């Protein structure tokens, strides 16, 4: 996969949408604790990329899964991706969706970061404020040759550490905004069950049928 496709596809599986309302004030102080989780994520992504398609998908999934659990606030991302409809879902449907969404998220990353050809990640030590106490960690994917591509992470402080609540491809394309549009159509057609079935189906396709 070329680097432009990797940057655009990572964590964004359908469509595109411009992120509205973001402002970029002056940089925050250097050495933000929000940066450390993204360095850990990037290190693990490099490991699975170097493992390559010759390593069973399930093995690469298991390498990445605990890191995603630590770095991403999947519950918050799922709620934001569903939007206002989340509060109207019964608790049992909310609980049913989270593990399905978790698996889809991890599978998507393993599928997108599946090849190593000298690429490297850079992470700026400073973050940008994003409002509501959130910070944006700025990263780039740099190939051996050609243009680099921006993949930034919106972080919030959970009280027990900084975790990802959104991903911005090319610095502006919000994963949550794109996903919300996709999820809205599925929920309108068949509710939480339709969304769960769609995510399960996508996970199977992206993981070469890993059950």
C-alpha positions in Angstrom: 0.0 0.0 0.0 1.4 3.5 -0.8 1.9 6.0 1.9 -0.8 8.4 0.8 -3.4 5.6 0.9 -2.1 4.4 4.3 -2.5 7.8 5.8 -6.0 8.4 4.4 -7.3 4.9 5.1 -5.9 4.4 8.6 -8.8 4.4 10.9 -11.1 5.9 8.2 -12.8 3.2 6.3 -15.5 5.0 4.2 -16.1 8.4 2.6 -14.5 11.7 3.6 -15.6 14.7 5.5 -14.0 18.0 6.4 -13.6 18.7 10.1 -15.4 21.9 11.0 -14.9 24.2 13.9 -11.3 23.3 14.8 -9.0 26.2 15.6 -5.2 25.9 15.9 -3.9 28.3 18.6 -0.3 28.6 19.6 1.5 25.4 20.6 1.2 24.1 24.1 4.2 23.5 26.3 6.8 20.9 25.1 6.9 17.5 26.6 3.1 17.0 26.9 2.2 13.7 28.5 -0.4 13.3 25.6 2.5 12.4 23.3 3.7 9.2 25.0 0.7 7.0 24.1 1.1 7.9 20.4 4.8 7.0 20.5 3.8 3.6 21.9 1.1 3.2 19.2 3.5 4.0 16.4 6.2 1.7 17.8 3.7 -1.2 17.8 2.4 -0.3 14.3 6.0 -0.5 13.0 6.3 -3.9 14.6 3.3 -5.3 12.8 4.3 -3.6 9.6 7.7 -5.3 9.8 6.0 -8.6 10.6 4.1 -8.3 7.3 1.4 -10.4 5.7 3.6 -13.5 6.3 2.7 -13.4 10.0 -0.8 -14.7 10.7 -3.4 -11.9 10.9 -4.5 -13.2 14.4 -1.0 -12.9 15.7 -0.6 -9.3 14.5 -4.1 -8.5 15.9 -3.0 -9.8 19.3 0.2 -7.7 19.1 -1.8 -4.5 18.6 -4.9 -5.1 20.7 -3.6 -4.3 24.1 -2.0 -1.1 22.8 -5.2 0.0 21.2 -7.0 -0.7 24.5 -4.5 1.5 26.4 -4.2 4.3 23.8 -7.8 4.8 22.5 -10.9 5.7 24.5 -13.0 3.4 22.4 -16.1 3.9 24.5 -15.9 7.7 23.9 -15.2 7.3 20.2 -18.1 4.9 19.8 -20.5 7.3 21.6 -19.3 10.3 19.5 -19.5 8.2 16.3 -23.1 7.3 16.9 -24.0 10.8 18.1 -27.3 11.8 19.5 -28.8 8.3 18.9 -26.5 6.8 21.5 -28.6 8.0 24.4 -31.7 6.4 22.9 -30.1 3.0 22.6 -31.0 0.5 25.4 -28.0 -0.3 27.7 -27.9 -3.9 26.5 -27.5 -2.6 22.9 -24.8 -0.1 23.9 -22.9 -3.0 25.7 -23.3 -5.2 22.6 -21.8 -2.7 20.3 -18.6 -1.9 22.2 -16.7 -5.2 21.7 -17.8 -5.3 18.0 -16.5 -1.8 17.5 -13.3 -2.6 19.4 -12.6 -5.5 17.1 -13.3 -3.5 14.0 -11.0 -0.7 15.1 -8.1 -3.1 15.7 -8.7 -5.1 12.5 -8.7 -1.9 10.5 -5.3 -0.8 11.8 -3.8 -4.2 11.3 -5.2 -4.3 7.7 -3.9 -0.8 6.9 -0.5 -1.1 8.4 0.5 -4.4 6.8 3.7 -3.7 4.9 7.1 -2.3 5.7 9.3 -0.6 3.1 11.5 1.7 5.2 8.7 3.9 6.5 9.0 5.7 9.7 6.9 7.8 12.0 7.7 11.2 13.5 5.9 12.7 16.5 6.2 16.3 17.5 7.0 16.7 21.2 4.6 19.6 21.4 0.9 19.4 21.1 -1.8 21.9 19.9 -4.7 22.8 22.0 -8.1 21.7 20.5 -10.6 23.2 23.0 -12.4 21.5 25.9 -9.0 20.6 27.4 -8.1 18.4 24.5 -4.7 18.3 22.8 -3.7 17.3 19.2 -0.6 15.1 18.8 1.0 15.8 15.4 2.5 12.8 13.6 3.8 12.1 10.1 4.3 8.9 8.2 7.5 9.3 6.1 8.3 6.8 3.3 11.9 6.1 2.1 11.1 8.4 -0.8 8.2 10.6 -1.7 5.9 12.9 0.3 5.1 12.4 4.0 1.5 12.4 5.2 0.0 13.7 8.4 -2.0 11.6 10.8 -2.9 13.5 14.0 -4.5 12.3 17.2 -7.0 14.2 19.3 -6.4 13.3 22.9 -8.3 13.9 26.1 -7.3 13.4 29.7 -9.3 10.6 31.3 -7.8 11.2 34.8 -5.8 8.0 34.5 -3.9 9.1 31.3 -4.3 10.7 27.9 -6.3 8.7 25.4 -7.3 9.1 21.7 -10.9 10.4 21.0 -10.4 11.2 17.3 -7.9 10.8 14.4 -7.3 13.4 11.7 -6.0 12.3 8.3 -4.0 14.9 6.5 -4.5 17.1 9.6 -8.2 17.8 8.9 -10.3 14.8 8.0 -12.0 13.6 11.2 -12.5 9.9 11.6 -15.4 10.4 14.0 -17.2 12.8 11.5 -16.8 10.3 8.7 -17.9 7.4 10.8 -20.9 9.2 12.3 -22.3 9.7 8.7 -21.8 6.0 8.0 -23.3 4.8 11.3 -26.3 7.1 11.0 -27.4 5.4 7.8 -27.0 1.9 9.3 -28.9 2.8 12.5 -31.7 4.4 10.5 -32.1 1.2 8.5 -31.9 -1.4 11.2 -30.9 0.0 14.6 -28.0 -1.2 16.7 -28.2 -4.8 15.3 -27.7 -3.5 11.7 -24.6 -1.5 12.8 -23.2 -4.5 14.7 -23.7 -6.8 11.7 -22.0 -4.3 9.4 -19.0 -3.9 11.6 -18.7 -7.7 12.0 -18.9 -8.1 8.2 -16.2 -5.5 7.6 -14.0 -7.0 10.3 -14.2 -10.4 8.6 -13.4 -9.0 5.1 -10.5 -6.9 6.4 -9.0 -9.8 8.4 -9.2 -12.4 5.7 -12.0 -14.2 7.6 -10.3 -14.3 11.0 -13.1 -15.4 13.4 
